[in-house]
Amino acid sequence: MAEQSKTFCVLPFIHSHASVSGNWKSCCNAFHMDLGKNLYSDNGHTHKTWFESPRMDLLRKNLLTGVRDDMCSVCWKAEDVSGTSIRMRYNNGDKFADAIKKIDVDKPKIQYLDLKISNECNLKCRMCDYTNSHKLLEDVVAIENDEELDLPIEWHRSPKHEIVINDIGIKSMPDRIVDEITEELLPNLRVLKVTGGEPLVQKQVLDLFKVCVEKDYAKNIDLHITTNGTKFTKKFMEGIKTFRKASFNISCDGYGKVYDYIRYPFNWTKFSQRVTEAVEVSSQSNNLGHITICPVAQMYNIENLHELQKWSIKLSENHGHRVEFFSNTFLQPLSSYNSLRNVPCDILEEARERLVENQNTTTLLGYIDNLVKDKKSGKIVIDEKIEKLIYKSVRAKDKVRNQRFSDFVGPRTSKWLEGIFKKYA
């Protein structure tokens, strides 16, 4: 039945996911359903009760019978635009084909965990928010205390978030969930994915790794780490060699100065050095898998992505093709001031020409093509309201960080933004 269904996805049959916001979802890419069972509420789900809930049963039924469930609309939209999606890639088995040999759709079982244990992070990335990086709360407060600045929309306070954070903005999974993972789920896991925040600065994540090693679970587990790459050390890379396999998705949104601007307060020199060292260790080990460089395409980096792609390709060629550049993602929500929707056609077209087209850029390039088409037809119009939003948001972030966009972004983007600033300053 699974093979015949045009909507089948393997994830809901093997996988559980709870976001750092407290929402239970079928995967990190899915929309959550408000069922009154938030992770942080007293009667909140555990991984097991969510996986066995009526809503997940309905999702699995829909995916087996050709129904496009609303929870998976991100993938449906991606497939309509580009013909590919995360769902399709997981179905192809490249993520865990060796780890999970057989999927039994009649007996769903958690074999894969995707964990966002905390929003603790060491960076303040421009496109992020304080619910996903506690460090950004510092900038939120700085803007709020400056009467001349407007707080960017994506940095507005979240009442639900405020309830569960500590004094410096950190929120973590409840102990009952971490205990469930450690005591009930780890022994049967075949794939463990950790994201953040930044997982490699989180004690709970490092403790989970320690349990896996000490109790000999690691030999059966493929470890996937989504990280900003700033905490890679040779000692860490050596320490995870006991896992069956380990691979890394490295969030990186620019090359050189663009990296410095977006991934504040880290810098490109340190980042590139640490990633290069990690690749060197990985190339010498059979169980350390691919390292994927994963940028989020946005206003700030669209002129620069081809440079990051070239760097990734060269790094791969120098170390046995261990590195992959993967950029089919774009900024969410689409209404963000930083979205590619707001970028002029000439910048988008030039960026598209410079990027190497392959299976890992198909969705992004298709998205750019559609944006250019809609802009030229008048379907997408950048009006004064959007320009003011861009001006106020860029200005606020630049001021609290003592930066100026023209010192970092590409020349065409800088010229375009300068025009907006002259208009509204």
Buried (B, 14 or more C-beta within 10 A) or exposed (E): EBEEBEBBBBBBBBBBBBBBBBBBBBBBBBEBBEBEBBBBEEEBBBBEBBBBBEBBEBBBEBBBEEBBBEBBEBBBEBBEBBEBBBBBBBBEEEBBEEBBEEBEBEEBBBBBBBBBBBBBBBBBBBBBBBBBBBBBBEBBBBBEEEEEBBBBBBBEEBEEBEEBBEEEBBBBBBEEBBEBBBEEBBEEBBBBBBBBBBBBBBEBBBEBBEBBBEEEBBEBBBBBBBBBBBBBEEEBBEBBBBBBBBBBBBBBBBBBBBBBBBBBEBBBEEBBEBBBBBBBBBBEBEBBBBBBBBBBBBBBBBBBBBBBBBBBBEBBEBBEEBBBBBBBBBBEEEEBBBBBBBBBBEBBBBBBEBBEEEEBBBBBBBBBBBBBEBBEEEEBEBEEEBBBBBBBBBBBBBBBBEBBBBEBBBEBBBEBBEEBBEEEE
